[in-house]
Amino acid sequence: MPTICYVMVFITGLAVGSFLNVCIYRIPRGQSVVTTPSHCFSCATNLKPWDLAPVFSFMWQRGRCRYCGVKLSRQYPLVELLTGVLFVAAVYRWGLTWTAPAMMVFFSMLIVTAVIDWRHQVIPDGALLAGGVLGLPLIYLQSLDKLKWGVAGFLAAGLLLYLIAVISKGGMGGGDIKLAAVMGLYLGLKPVAVALLLAFMLGGLIGLALLVTGKKGRKDAVPFGPFLALGALFASFAGEQIIAWYAGFRGL
Ligand SMILES: [Zn+2]
């Protein structure tokens, strides 16, 4: 594909990332993500369209609100850049197929749920529902087979985490169960297994590191959503290869 296409996809990703920031800020506070105009969270001045230019406005204003000077979180440009990069990666990997837009929706949902879970220890149902509802037709358009594997992944991942939640008595939240199920829908049965395995390994390692370094106590909850999202991102790009490698490995 010509470079200009990637540039346009990147700019689209930045703009979507800007919307994801709005979702990340407002959903946990129970505010509407569409009707309220964008405003500074500190001085409440309604922002002009040029104040909302992703990344660039943050750089021009040196990370501060233009009206009251309050320091803005670095999370804003980071989320925008990450969304832009993942959108380009999706188009690079899957080209002009229905898989590319499906994965863009999936990645957007992962970013919103992971950041909200990291900051507020909650995974909002609305973001999962939006991801699921938008995902179904996009997955069906890829192929009926993909949808069948997706439904199988949805049920298997949801059930597995539900069982872990029951056995561990609260080590896993309802939001984690639902997020894993939606991951299964997008990834399919086998890749979601890769994603979950990786999430447990990463979550275990980092949880242990936080415990050992004393950053978190034994009773502090470490949100699991970000690890699920990382596992899902990895499995999206490399899941099929890992499964093929594992099958070949066992074949020897
Ligand atoms: Zn302000």
Residues whose N, C-alpha, C, O or C-beta is under 5 A from the ligand:
A	BS01	ZN	C40 S42 C43 C65 Y67 C68 G69
